[in-house]
């Protein structure tokens, strides 16, 4: 003897009623007026805060009045030109005002952005990022960033000292010293 075939919705509702009788404190009833299904894994809407079953968990399915439209637009601060996040049901003007009150920094435009001129002799190249030599502390372009390429005086003096030290060691003891950069 096989049980009669029934629809998936009827089977789910029947199972839900049996489980509700067995576990009355587990789960919750769907808040959608025409459903009222007792669901054991209910979903809480993050917009309206009501509890819904699997079929009515989406904003469109339970006709949520607090849901925002599909094409959500993020407001942009007129001062710093950065996107300002919104909380659910928050007015975009309020969000911008709070953002400004917290002290947003004005955006520097490309015209007022500072560029760094290369310090190498005869080079007129400018870069948006500073490449500073650790030895002499001057700013260089990508081509002249190496010590040898920009004739770094402190680095050259250091190299001369190392060469003299190596020459003394070779001339006196016949062994090369351990040279640390």
N, C-alpha and C positions, 0 to 999 in steps of 0.2 A: 504494500500500500504506500503510494507516494503522496506527499502533501500537495495540496493545490498550489499552482503557481500564482504569485502575487507580484505587484509592482515593487520596485525598490523603495519608493517613498512609503508605501504601506508597511513593508517589512521593517523599515527604520522606525516608523512611528510605533509599531507593535513592540519592537525591541525596547524602544524608549519607555513605553508604558510599563513593561514588565520590570525593567531596571529601576524605574522610579518607585515601584512598589517594593522592590527588594532593598534599594538604597535611597531612602527619601531625602537624606541630607546631602547627597552627592550631586554636583552639577547645578544647573539653573534652567529656568524656562526662557525660551526665546521671547524677546520684547516686541517682536513684530506682531501687530494685532491679529492678523489672520493665521498665524503659525502656532504660537504658544507651545512649541515642542520642548520637551524636557531633554536638554542636551547635557551629556556628562563631560564634554570638553568644550565649554562655551567660549565664545570670543567676545571681548569687550571692545566696543568701538572707541578709538582714541579721540574722536571728535565729540560725540554726544555722551559717551560714558555708559551707554546701555549695553546689556548682554544679549548676544544673538547666537543662533545656531550656525552650522556650517553653510547652509544655503543663504542666509541673510547677513553674513559677516561683512560683505563689501558695502561701501557707501551707497551705491546705486541700488543694491538689492533691498536694503531696508529704508531707502529714500531718506537718507540722513539730511536733516535740515542744516546741520553745522558743517557739512563737508564743503570744501572749497572746490571751485571749478577745476576741470582737468588741466587747462593751460595755466598753471600757476606761474606767476611772474614774481621774480625776486626784486625788491626795490634796491636801487643803487644810490649810495650816499652822494649828494651833489658836491661835497667838499673833498672827500678822499677818493671818490670813484670806486669804492669797494662794495661788493654785494652785502646786504644787511639781512641776516637770517630772521625769519618770522616764527613766532610761536603759534600754535593753533588758535584761531579766532582773534589774532592780534591785528590791529589796524596798522597798515604799512607806514602811515605818517607818524604814529606813536613809536614804532620801531626805529625809524630814522631819527626822531627827536632824542630817544634814549641813546642811540649810537653817538650822536653829536655831543650830547651832554657828558658822555664818558670820555670825550677828548680824542676824537679821530684826528689823524695827522693829514694835513693837506697833501694831495698828490702833486709831485713835481712833474711838470710837463716835459716833453722831449726838448723843447726850446731852452728850458732853464736847467736841464740836467747837466751836471758837471762832467767834463771829460778830462782825462789825464794825458798831458803831453809827455812824449818820450824825452828823457834827459840826455840821450846820446847825442854827441856832436854831429850836426848835419841832418838829423832825423826830425821830420815835422809831423810824424804820425801821432794820432790821438786815439786813446782807447777808453771804453766805458768803465772798465775795471782797472784798478791800480795794481800793477805788478811792481812791488817794491823789493829792491835788492837788500838782503839781510846784512851785507857788509857795509855798503855806503849809505843806505837809506834813501836812495833816489828812486824815482818812478821811471819805468821803461816800457816800451812796446814789446810784443811777443818776439820780434827778431833780435832785440838787444837785451833780453832778460838774463842771459848768461853772463857770468863774470868776465869771460874773455871777450865777448861781443861788445861790451860797453867799456872796456878798459877800466875795470873797477880798481881804483888806487889802493884801498885797504886790502883787497884780496891779492893784488899783485905784490904788495909789501910782505904779506904773509907768505906767499909763494917764494919770494926771494929769501926770506929767513929760513924757510925749510930747505932750500937749495944750498945755502951756506952751511947749514947744520949738517946736511948730508955730505957735503964736500969735506968738511972738517973730520967727520967720522971716517970717511974713506981714506983720507990722507993720513990719519994718525993711527987708526986701529985696523984698517983693512976690512971693516965690517960696515954694512949699511944699517943705520938706525931704523927703528920702527917709527914711521912718520904718521902722525895722527892729523887728520884734517881739522 
